[in-house]
Amino acid sequence: MNLIKKYYYGDIPEEKGGQDKSTAHDHSKEWPMWEVFIRSKAGLDHKHAGSIHAADAAMALENARDVYTRRMEGVSIWVVESKHIHATESAEADAFFEPANDKIFRHPTFYNLPDEVKYM
């Protein structure tokens, strides 16, 4: 009878391709990092919950569930491999968002509203 053993992060023995703990850390054998997004209730948006390491998307979903929703905090989980996320640099934020400040017509500060319009 064949038994299937499921390995989790850090559990893989060296004879199965795991890393010898006495050797220097080799980044080429690391599992990729995944960003985790959780939706707490139906109808709300997903919020970034944190990061995990996993070998593939299925393992990332399982690990995210185990780490970030232990107390039934979520109804939906998204995982995205970190290398696929592109973001602005905070040092370049002023230059990146500056063109939006030139378009004052997008800001309703100079429109006159009638008195009948409330809660605008």
Secondary structure as GFF3:
##gff-version 3
##sequence-region A 1 120
A	DSSP	three_ten_helix	14	16	.	.	.	ID=ss1
A	DSSP	three_ten_helix	27	29	.	.	.	ID=ss2
A	DSSP	beta_strand	33	39	.	.	.	ID=ss3
A	DSSP	beta_strand	47	53	.	.	.	ID=ss4
A	DSSP	alpha_helix	57	68	.	.	.	ID=ss5
A	DSSP	beta_strand	76	81	.	.	.	ID=ss6
A	DSSP	three_ten_helix	82	84	.	.	.	ID=ss7
A	DSSP	three_ten_helix	90	92	.	.	.	ID=ss8
A	DSSP	alpha_helix	93	101	.	.	.	ID=ss9
A	DSSP	three_ten_helix	104	106	.	.	.	ID=ss10
A	DSSP	three_ten_helix	108	110	.	.	.	ID=ss11
###
